[in-house]
Amino acid sequence: MNRITVVSEDDAINAQARTYAEYRAFAVLARHTRKVRRVRVVLRQVDAGETCDKVACAVTVTLEPAGVLRIRATGPHVYAAINRAVERLGRALGRRVEQRLSS
């Protein structure tokens, strides 16, 4: 795995949250380092209308030798969105690896 990039489209999402997102993504992807080329995490506020604001976390993983895995999750706050996204990412990556092994 060459690089994990975490960006936020909002000033409301602080450096601590971006660091947490990088840590959580790395923790989930560490065992798949040979299969992962690049990771991009985007955090942003979502206008939820009349309800309270939410945060969205989108993760894009570029795989070796080819392929892309995209996951998106929302939560009532940035840490919940990050946790949901990386949990989904771990399951999706596990399924993808199993499919390739069984092929």
Secondary structure in CASP SS format (residue, H / E / C, confidence):
PFRMAT SS
TARGET T0000
AUTHOR 0000-0000-0000
METHOD secondary structure of the structure
MODEL  1
M C 1.00
N C 1.00
R E 1.00
I E 1.00
T E 1.00
V E 1.00
V E 1.00
S E 1.00
E C 1.00
D C 1.00
D C 1.00
A C 1.00
I C 1.00
N C 1.00
A H 1.00
Q H 1.00
A H 1.00
R H 1.00
T H 1.00
Y H 1.00
A H 1.00
E H 1.00
Y H 1.00
R H 1.00
A H 1.00
F H 1.00
A H 1.00
V H 1.00
L H 1.00
A H 1.00
R H 1.00
H H 1.00
T H 1.00
R H 1.00
K H 1.00
V E 1.00
R E 1.00
R E 1.00
V E 1.00
R E 1.00
V E 1.00
V E 1.00
L E 1.00
R E 1.00
Q E 1.00
V E 1.00
D C 1.00
A C 1.00
G C 1.00
E C 1.00
T C 1.00
C C 1.00
D C 1.00
K E 1.00
V E 1.00
A E 1.00
C E 1.00
A E 1.00
V E 1.00
T E 1.00
V E 1.00
T E 1.00
L E 1.00
E C 1.00
P C 1.00
A C 1.00
G C 1.00
V E 1.00
L E 1.00
R E 1.00
I E 1.00
R E 1.00
A E 1.00
T E 1.00
G E 1.00
P C 1.00
H C 1.00
V H 1.00
Y H 1.00
A H 1.00
A H 1.00
I H 1.00
N H 1.00
R H 1.00
A H 1.00
V H 1.00
E H 1.00
R H 1.00
L H 1.00
G H 1.00
R H 1.00
A H 1.00
L H 1.00
G H 1.00
R H 1.00
R H 1.00
V H 1.00
E H 1.00
Q H 1.00
R H 1.00
L H 1.00
S H 1.00
S C 1.00
END
